[in-house]
């Protein structure tokens, strides 16, 4: 009889531990149906059906629209981003599509944590006295659970995509709207839900990988805060807060959360969710983080939200012409929230009115239906060069380098793989396509690193078994001078060459094959596996080596 492995034992032990924990809590609390009755007071049959429909819908987009069912780890993403208003498909799908399984699971777990709280605050059964649940479609619990709530989620998703600054993808803007709605109604429960979602992620990762062995190794990473769609998150949060305000302000003052609880909950949520991570893309894979400004803005946000929710109904400001105009504290707070939401979303309107330019792409390209794929360096981003915005000393007209994908029909122009990423990995697949189809173009780099010099390299694009060189770098000159001669490695579409320069004259020869030799201008070049040596008299130096990739 074969005994289960250590990994299986650890998974079982983890699940047993959690089951025993739940049973222990149940026996200690002995709810006697109290939990179910509390849920049934607000939910149809005690189930947050709107949240369930939302989770199923987002999962369905990943599986059937993006192709995640057949390609779980490599979903199609480029055609489902919100590129511009001239590409409606992207605007409609962006909020519900995801980059990969980690992105998807993270947003679904957060949805399961925050959406039921928001749905509970709104409720399937109206709270107004004398209101009949089945009196109209507005109060019908089935309509509220299965139609109104999912429809509101869809609209919020469209808004977060339509007013996003840049080609966003992911449900996180809607997740933040759920959190904002829940936060103004149940601030501490929202913080608990935030912690609970982190716990679920840890448990999920522990079940997937019960035991992990790791060691130091090189990795290509960008700053973690540069991967946060902070503008989309903030806009979603403000939408949720404003929608939640309509619910919480209809309650009696004593039923609203206290100022301390709301301020504390907002601060904890904002800091934990990195709402302070305000950054700017400078170009060339360089980012600027304005940490102090971001933390200050989170503190101000907490104050405004608190005043808006718990502010008095007494008039705080009245005009001098007979009181025709009066402002209450909570109204001033709400106006401030609306103004900030407009400021956050406003820049996205002119940005999304632009599309991919029609200029010729630099270098050779591969065509895949309506897509053009190429590689270039030090070119202006085709989606941002159409207009100029400057703020805090930064600009949107940035230079970029890497694998470029463009579709004139879809208004797409993007650096799908950066130069640094390709130099690190050596080969990266680029997925293009649309609803019902997908194609893969492989970007491949090879190169030679000159001793004490730069790297000479080429970039290939391969599609359906056909490869072509679309980019060659400048020659790389080696540091050592041998016999008064400078030595360079020259890349060319057909291969690599060795160049020897002396007295303003140069000669070249093809780089020797593996374990081969070549003689040029009195120098002998010897290639041993991945290294290239030069011999001159009794001198032997390594002059270059093949570039390695992780």
VEXVEX-622168 format. One record per residue (C-alpha): residue number from 1; residue in one letter; x, z, y. Coordinates in steps of 0.05 Angstrom, whole numbers. Layout:
N
SITE  pake  lomar      px      pz      py
SITE   NUM      A       X       Z       Y
...
//
This chain:
550
SITE  pake  lomar      px      pz      py
SITE     1      X       0       0       0
SITE     2      X      29     -21      66
SITE     3      X      29      33     120
SITE     4      X       7      15     191
SITE     5      X      63       3     239
SITE     6      X      84      50     295
SITE     7      X      50       6     348
SITE     8      X     -17       8     311
SITE     9      X     -12      83     302
SITE    10      X       0      92     376
SITE    11      X     -60      49     394
SITE    12      X    -105      88     347
SITE    13      X     -79     154     373
SITE    14      X     -93     133     445
SITE    15      X    -165     113     429
SITE    16      X    -178     176     388
SITE    17      X    -151     219     445
SITE    18      X    -199     188     495
SITE    19      X    -259     192     448
SITE    20      X    -244     265     435
SITE    21      X    -237     278     510
SITE    22      X    -306     247     524
SITE    23      X    -338     287     468
SITE    24      X    -306     351     493
SITE    25      X    -331     340     563
SITE    26      X    -401     324     537
SITE    27      X    -403     388     496
SITE    28      X    -377     430     553
SITE    29      X    -426     402     603
SITE    30      X    -485     394     556
SITE    31      X    -523     347     603
SITE    32      X    -585     345     559
SITE    33      X    -605     278     588
SITE    34      X    -587     298     659
SITE    35      X    -537     243     668
SITE    36      X    -585     189     644
SITE    37      X    -642     215     688
SITE    38      X    -597     212     749
SITE    39      X    -580     140     734
SITE    40      X    -652     120     719
SITE    41      X    -674     146     787
SITE    42      X    -634      91     821
SITE    43      X    -622      39     766
SITE    44      X    -671      -1     723
SITE    45      X    -665      31     654
SITE    46      X    -605      69     681
SITE    47      X    -560       7     681
SITE    48      X    -526     -25     742
SITE    49      X    -550     -94     723
SITE    50      X    -525    -127     786
SITE    51      X    -454    -103     772
SITE    52      X    -459    -126     700
SITE    53      X    -482    -196     722
SITE    54      X    -425    -198     773
SITE    55      X    -372    -181     721
SITE    56      X    -400    -231     671
SITE    57      X    -403    -286     725
SITE    58      X    -331    -276     748
SITE    59      X    -307    -275     676
SITE    60      X    -346    -339     662
SITE    61      X    -312    -375     720
SITE    62      X    -243    -357     692
SITE    63      X    -261    -377     621
SITE    64      X    -301    -440     631
SITE    65      X    -285    -467     701
SITE    66      X    -211    -451     704
SITE    67      X    -200    -464     630
SITE    68      X    -180    -393     613
SITE    69      X    -217    -396     546
SITE    70      X    -165    -447     520
SITE    71      X    -108    -426     566
SITE    72      X    -115    -351     576
SITE    73      X     -47    -342     609
SITE    74      X     -46    -408     646
SITE    75      X    -112    -420     683
SITE    76      X    -119    -478     731
SITE    77      X    -115    -451     802
SITE    78      X     -95    -505     853
SITE    79      X    -163    -540     859
SITE    80      X    -201    -474     863
SITE    81      X    -168    -444     924
SITE    82      X    -200    -444     993
SITE    83      X    -156    -497    1024
SITE    84      X    -200    -517    1083
SITE    85      X    -271    -530    1104
SITE    86      X    -260    -602    1085
SITE    87      X    -255    -582    1012
SITE    88      X    -322    -547     997
SITE    89      X    -307    -537     923
SITE    90      X    -248    -492     940
SITE    91      X    -289    -450     989
SITE    92      X    -344    -441     937
SITE    93      X    -299    -423     879
SITE    94      X    -240    -387     911
SITE    95      X    -270    -317     912
SITE    96      X    -289    -321     839
SITE    97      X    -226    -354     810
SITE    98      X    -161    -319     792
SITE    99      X     -87    -332     783
SITE   100      X     -81    -303     713
SITE   101      X    -105    -250     665
SITE   102      X     -71    -193     702
SITE   103      X    -104    -214     768
SITE   104      X    -171    -222     733
SITE   105      X    -169    -156     695
SITE   106      X    -148    -118     757
SITE   107      X    -206    -144     798
SITE   108      X    -256    -135     741
SITE   109      X    -235     -62     731
SITE   110      X    -240     -49     806
SITE   111      X    -309     -83     806
SITE   112      X    -332     -38     749
SITE   113      X    -308      22     790
SITE   114      X    -337       6     859
SITE   115      X    -396     -41     848
SITE   116      X    -439      10     811
SITE   117      X    -429      59     868
SITE   118      X    -450       7     919
SITE   119      X    -509     -13     875
SITE   120      X    -529      60     865
SITE   121      X    -529      72     941
SITE   122      X    -574      12     951
SITE   123      X    -615      23     888
SITE   124      X    -662     -18     847
SITE   125      X    -720      26     870
SITE   126      X    -732      31     945
SITE   127      X    -728     100     976
SITE   128      X    -780      92    1030
SITE   129      X    -840     138    1023
SITE   130      X    -903     103    1000
SITE   131      X    -865      41     978
SITE   132      X    -889      11     913
SITE   133      X    -835     -16     868
SITE   134      X    -877     -76     846
SITE   135      X    -912     -85     913
SITE   136      X    -871    -147     932
SITE   137      X    -810    -186     911
SITE   138      X    -769    -146     961
SITE   139      X    -783     -80     924
SITE   140      X    -788    -107     853
SITE   141      X    -732     -73     814
SITE   142      X    -721    -134     770
SITE   143      X    -712    -178     830
SITE   144      X    -667    -128     865
SITE   145      X    -624    -119     803
SITE   146      X    -619    -190     776
SITE   147      X    -628    -233     839
SITE   148      X    -616    -197     905
SITE   149      X    -553    -158     887
SITE   150      X    -518    -218     852
SITE   151      X    -540    -264     909
SITE   152      X    -510    -215     961
SITE   153      X    -446    -214     920
SITE   154      X    -443    -290     920
SITE   155      X    -454    -293     996
SITE   156      X    -401    -241    1009
SITE   157      X    -354    -281     964
SITE   158      X    -368    -344    1004
SITE   159      X    -355    -308    1069
SITE   160      X    -289    -278    1046
SITE   161      X    -266    -348    1025
SITE   162      X    -292    -384    1086
SITE   163      X    -260    -334    1134
SITE   164      X    -194    -324    1097
SITE   165      X    -129    -341    1131
SITE   166      X     -96    -386    1081
SITE   167      X    -113    -414    1012
SITE   168      X    -136    -350     980
SITE   169      X    -158    -341     908
SITE   170      X    -188    -280     875
SITE   171      X    -247    -231     877
SITE   172      X    -209    -177     914
SITE   173      X    -244    -191     980
SITE   174      X    -311    -176     947
SITE   175      X    -282    -116     912
SITE   176      X    -262     -88     980
SITE   177      X    -333    -102    1005
SITE   178      X    -359     -60     946
SITE   179      X    -310      -6     964
SITE   180      X    -329      -7    1038
SITE   181      X    -403      -2    1020
SITE   182      X    -390      56     973
SITE   183      X    -341      90    1021
SITE   184      X    -392     101    1077
SITE   185      X    -443     128    1027
SITE   186      X    -400     168     979
SITE   187      X    -329     175    1007
SITE   188      X    -301     223     955
SITE   189      X    -335     188     897
SITE   190      X    -302     124     921
SITE   191      X    -234     156     920
SITE   192      X    -248     183     851
SITE   193      X    -269     113     829
SITE   194      X    -204      86     858
SITE   195      X    -164     135     816
SITE   196      X    -207     121     755
SITE   197      X    -194      46     761
SITE   198      X    -119      60     761
SITE   199      X    -128     103     699
SITE   200      X    -166      47     664
SITE   201      X    -110      -2     681
SITE   202      X     -58      46     652
SITE   203      X    -100      55     588
SITE   204      X    -110     -21     583
SITE   205      X     -35     -33     590
SITE   206      X     -21      23     540
SITE   207      X     -67      -9     488
SITE   208      X     -36     -77     500
SITE   209      X      36     -52     499
SITE   210      X      38      18     468
SITE   211      X     114      20     468
SITE   212      X     159     -14     518
SITE   213      X     234     -22     515
SITE   214      X     266     -46     579
SITE   215      X     335     -52     609
SITE   216      X     364     -77     673
SITE   217      X     360    -153     681
SITE   218      X     358    -203     738
SITE   219      X     289    -223     762
SITE   220      X     261    -268     816
SITE   221      X     212    -228     857
SITE   222      X     182    -229     926
SITE   223      X     165    -165     964
SITE   224      X     104    -133     932
SITE   225      X      68    -129     999
SITE   226      X      78    -204    1009
SITE   227      X      31    -217     951
SITE   228      X     -27    -179     984
SITE   229      X     -81    -220    1019
SITE   230      X     -87    -165    1072
SITE   231      X    -131    -206    1119
SITE   232      X    -181    -222    1063
SITE   233      X    -181    -149    1039
SITE   234      X    -193    -123    1110
SITE   235      X    -248    -173    1123
SITE   236      X    -282    -155    1057
SITE   237      X    -276     -80    1073
SITE   238      X    -308     -89    1141
SITE   239      X    -365    -130    1111
SITE   240      X    -378     -75    1061
SITE   241      X    -376     -20    1113
SITE   242      X    -425     -57    1158
SITE   243      X    -473     -70    1100
SITE   244      X    -466       1    1076
SITE   245      X    -480      25    1146
SITE   246      X    -550      -5    1143
SITE   247      X    -564      39    1083
SITE   248      X    -531     104    1104
SITE   249      X    -560     104    1175
SITE   250      X    -630     101    1146
SITE   251      X    -620     169    1114
SITE   252      X    -632     236    1147
SITE   253      X    -570     263    1183
SITE   254      X    -562     319    1132
SITE   255      X    -560     268    1075
SITE   256      X    -501     231    1105
SITE   257      X    -429     249    1087
SITE   258      X    -393     297    1133
SITE   259      X    -342     272    1184
SITE   260      X    -285     307    1147
SITE   261      X    -303     278    1080
SITE   262      X    -312     208    1108
SITE   263      X    -248     209    1150
SITE   264      X    -208     237    1092
SITE   265      X    -237     188    1042
SITE   266      X    -223     128    1088
SITE   267      X    -152     150    1101
SITE   268      X    -138     161    1027
SITE   269      X    -170      95    1008
SITE   270      X    -136      55    1063
SITE   271      X     -66      82    1048
SITE   272      X     -73      78     972
SITE   273      X     -99       6     976
SITE   274      X     -42     -14    1023
SITE   275      X     -88     -33    1080
SITE   276      X     -28     -17    1125
SITE   277      X      15     -73    1094
SITE   278      X      10    -122    1152
SITE   279      X      62    -176    1145
SITE   280      X      80    -246    1168
SITE   281      X     110    -304    1130
SITE   282      X     171    -328    1168
SITE   283      X     187    -385    1121
SITE   284      X     245    -397    1074
SITE   285      X     218    -342    1029
SITE   286      X     228    -290    1084
SITE   287      X     174    -240    1103
SITE   288      X     166    -188    1158
SITE   289      X     128    -122    1146
SITE   290      X      99     -84    1205
SITE   291      X      91     -17    1170
SITE   292      X      84      30    1230
SITE   293      X      31     -15    1263
SITE   294      X      -7     -19    1197
SITE   295      X      -9      56    1185
SITE   296      X     -33      68    1256
SITE   297      X     -89      18    1247
SITE   298      X    -112      52    1183
SITE   299      X    -117     118    1222
SITE   300      X    -158      84    1277
SITE   301      X    -202      51    1224
SITE   302      X    -218     119    1194
SITE   303      X    -239     146    1262
SITE   304      X    -283      86    1278
SITE   305      X    -317      88    1210
SITE   306      X    -329     162    1215
SITE   307      X    -360     157    1285
SITE   308      X    -403      99    1263
SITE   309      X    -432     134    1202
SITE   310      X    -441     205    1227
SITE   311      X    -447     191    1302
SITE   312      X    -504     222    1341
SITE   313      X    -567     184    1360
SITE   314      X    -563     215    1429
SITE   315      X    -549     167    1485
SITE   316      X    -475     170    1505
SITE   317      X    -476     115    1557
SITE   318      X    -533      90    1601
SITE   319      X    -532      40    1658
SITE   320      X    -548      60    1729
SITE   321      X    -609      15    1736
SITE   322      X    -662      57    1706
SITE   323      X    -636      66    1636
SITE   324      X    -654      -3    1610
SITE   325      X    -587      -5    1574
SITE   326      X    -566      54    1530
SITE   327      X    -510      61    1479
SITE   328      X    -506     114    1425
SITE   329      X    -440     134    1392
SITE   330      X    -456     103    1325
SITE   331      X    -477      38    1359
SITE   332      X    -411      36    1397
SITE   333      X    -375      46    1331
SITE   334      X    -415      -9    1297
SITE   335      X    -400     -56    1355
SITE   336      X    -326     -39    1348
SITE   337      X    -329     -54    1273
SITE   338      X    -363    -121    1286
SITE   339      X    -312    -138    1339
SITE   340      X    -254    -122    1294
SITE   341      X    -285    -162    1236
SITE   342      X    -292    -221    1284
SITE   343      X    -220    -213    1307
SITE   344      X    -196    -211    1234
SITE   345      X    -237    -271    1213
SITE   346      X    -234    -312    1277
SITE   347      X    -164    -342    1268
SITE   348      X    -186    -370    1201
SITE   349      X    -236    -417    1233
SITE   350      X    -186    -463    1269
SITE   351      X    -137    -455    1212
SITE   352      X    -188    -479    1160
SITE   353      X    -210    -537    1203
SITE   354      X    -144    -571    1188
SITE   355      X    -126    -607    1125
SITE   356      X     -66    -640    1091
SITE   357      X     -30    -689    1134
SITE   358      X     -24    -763    1116
SITE   359      X      50    -770    1128
SITE   360      X      92    -799    1073
SITE   361      X     118    -746    1026
SITE   362      X     194    -738    1027
SITE   363      X     229    -767     967
SITE   364      X     203    -797     903
SITE   365      X     137    -772     874
SITE   366      X      94    -771     812
SITE   367      X      21    -789     818
SITE   368      X     -31    -753     775
SITE   369      X    -100    -781     794
SITE   370      X    -110    -758     866
SITE   371      X     -50    -712     865
SITE   372      X      21    -728     889
SITE   373      X      77    -684     864
SITE   374      X     148    -685     892
SITE   375      X     206    -639     910
SITE   376      X     236    -631     980
SITE   377      X     275    -582    1021
SITE   378      X     273    -563    1095
SITE   379      X     207    -598    1108
SITE   380      X     150    -573    1152
SITE   381      X      91    -545    1113
SITE   382      X      38    -599    1115
SITE   383      X     -20    -550    1122
SITE   384      X       8    -510    1180
SITE   385      X      46    -562    1221
SITE   386      X     -17    -591    1252
SITE   387      X     -21    -535    1303
SITE   388      X      21    -478    1328
SITE   389      X       4    -404    1332
SITE   390      X      54    -353    1355
SITE   391      X      45    -277    1348
SITE   392      X      95    -220    1350
SITE   393      X     151    -270    1355
SITE   394      X     131    -307    1292
SITE   395      X     101    -377    1281
SITE   396      X      58    -414    1231
SITE   397      X      99    -478    1236
SITE   398      X     148    -459    1181
SITE   399      X     198    -498    1139
SITE   400      X     190    -498    1064
SITE   401      X     229    -521    1003
SITE   402      X     206    -531     931
SITE   403      X     157    -571     889
SITE   404      X     104    -599     935
SITE   405      X      34    -617     912
SITE   406      X     -12    -657     956
SITE   407      X     -81    -687     948
SITE   408      X    -109    -725    1007
SITE   409      X    -178    -726     976
SITE   410      X    -180    -650     970
SITE   411      X    -141    -633    1033
SITE   412      X     -88    -597     993
SITE   413      X     -15    -591    1013
SITE   414      X      23    -534     982
SITE   415      X      92    -512     958
SITE   416      X      71    -499     886
SITE   417      X     140    -475     864
SITE   418      X     191    -450     915
SITE   419      X     263    -472     913
SITE   420      X     286    -402     896
SITE   421      X     237    -396     838
SITE   422      X     259    -462     808
SITE   423      X     333    -444     817
SITE   424      X     319    -379     779
SITE   425      X     276    -406     722
SITE   426      X     305    -475     715
SITE   427      X     238    -503     690
SITE   428      X     168    -488     716
SITE   429      X     101    -520     697
SITE   430      X      57    -543     754
SITE   431      X     -17    -548     737
SITE   432      X     -62    -598     774
SITE   433      X    -133    -619     759
SITE   434      X    -205    -606     775
SITE   435      X    -270    -587     741
SITE   436      X    -266    -612     669
SITE   437      X    -193    -636     670
SITE   438      X    -122    -611     677
SITE   439      X     -53    -641     674
SITE   440      X      16    -608     672
SITE   441      X      77    -633     711
SITE   442      X     142    -599     693
SITE   443      X     193    -587     747
SITE   444      X     263    -582     718
SITE   445      X     329    -567     753
SITE   446      X     400    -575     728
SITE   447      X     464    -563     767
SITE   448      X     538    -547     771
SITE   449      X     565    -488     810
SITE   450      X     631    -504     844
SITE   451      X     683    -449     841
SITE   452      X     682    -411     908
SITE   453      X     633    -464     933
SITE   454      X     561    -486     933
SITE   455      X     518    -514     877
SITE   456      X     506    -588     864
SITE   457      X     439    -598     831
SITE   458      X     383    -647     813
SITE   459      X     308    -637     806
SITE   460      X     268    -675     754
SITE   461      X     193    -682     748
SITE   462      X     166    -695     679
SITE   463      X      95    -716     662
SITE   464      X      69    -741     595
SITE   465      X     138    -751     566
SITE   466      X     165    -790     626
SITE   467      X     217    -756     671
SITE   468      X     249    -779     736
SITE   469      X     298    -750     785
SITE   470      X     263    -737     851
SITE   471      X     316    -699     888
SITE   472      X     392    -693     890
SITE   473      X     428    -641     931
SITE   474      X     489    -650     975
SITE   475      X     557    -651     939
SITE   476      X     587    -583     925
SITE   477      X     660    -576     944
SITE   478      X     703    -527     904
SITE   479      X     744    -475     941
SITE   480      X     812    -487     908
SITE   481      X     856    -544     935
SITE   482      X     896    -573     877
SITE   483      X     958    -614     893
SITE   484      X     934    -625     964
SITE   485      X     868    -653     939
SITE   486      X     797    -629     952
SITE   487      X     750    -632     892
SITE   488      X     674    -639     895
SITE   489      X     617    -645     846
SITE   490      X     570    -702     867
SITE   491      X     499    -704     838
SITE   492      X     466    -771     828
SITE   493      X     402    -794     794
SITE   494      X     442    -821     735
SITE   495      X     487    -760     727
SITE   496      X     543    -719     759
SITE   497      X     609    -745     786
SITE   498      X     676    -713     804
SITE   499      X     702    -733     873
SITE   500      X     775    -724     893
SITE   501      X     793    -730     967
SITE   502      X     862    -735     999
SITE   503      X     884    -762    1066
SITE   504      X     814    -785    1084
SITE   505      X     808    -826    1021
SITE   506      X     766    -809     960
SITE   507      X     757    -832     889
SITE   508      X     703    -813     839
SITE   509      X     692    -814     765
SITE   510      X     636    -793     720
SITE   511      X     637    -720     700
SITE   512      X     667    -716     629
SITE   513      X     620    -708     570
SITE   514      X     621    -641     533
SITE   515      X     692    -629     505
SITE   516      X     715    -693     539
SITE   517      X     768    -707     591
SITE   518      X     776    -753     651
SITE   519      X     837    -769     695
SITE   520      X     831    -783     769
SITE   521      X     885    -789     822
SITE   522      X     936    -751     780
SITE   523      X     887    -695     762
SITE   524      X     860    -685     692
SITE   525      X     790    -657     684
SITE   526      X     772    -621     620
SITE   527      X     702    -601     602
SITE   528      X     694    -544     553
SITE   529      X     621    -530     537
SITE   530      X     591    -506     603
SITE   531      X     656    -503     643
SITE   532      X     698    -556     678
SITE   533      X     773    -546     687
SITE   534      X     825    -584     727
SITE   535      X     897    -591     704
SITE   536      X     955    -610     750
SITE   537      X    1024    -602     722
SITE   538      X    1026    -533     692
SITE   539      X     967    -510     735
SITE   540      X     899    -502     702
SITE   541      X     838    -478     741
SITE   542      X     764    -473     728
SITE   543      X     733    -518     781
SITE   544      X     659    -513     764
SITE   545      X     609    -487     713
SITE   546      X     539    -506     692
SITE   547      X     484    -469     729
SITE   548      X     448    -417     686
SITE   549      X     374    -401     688
SITE   550      X     335    -339     667
//
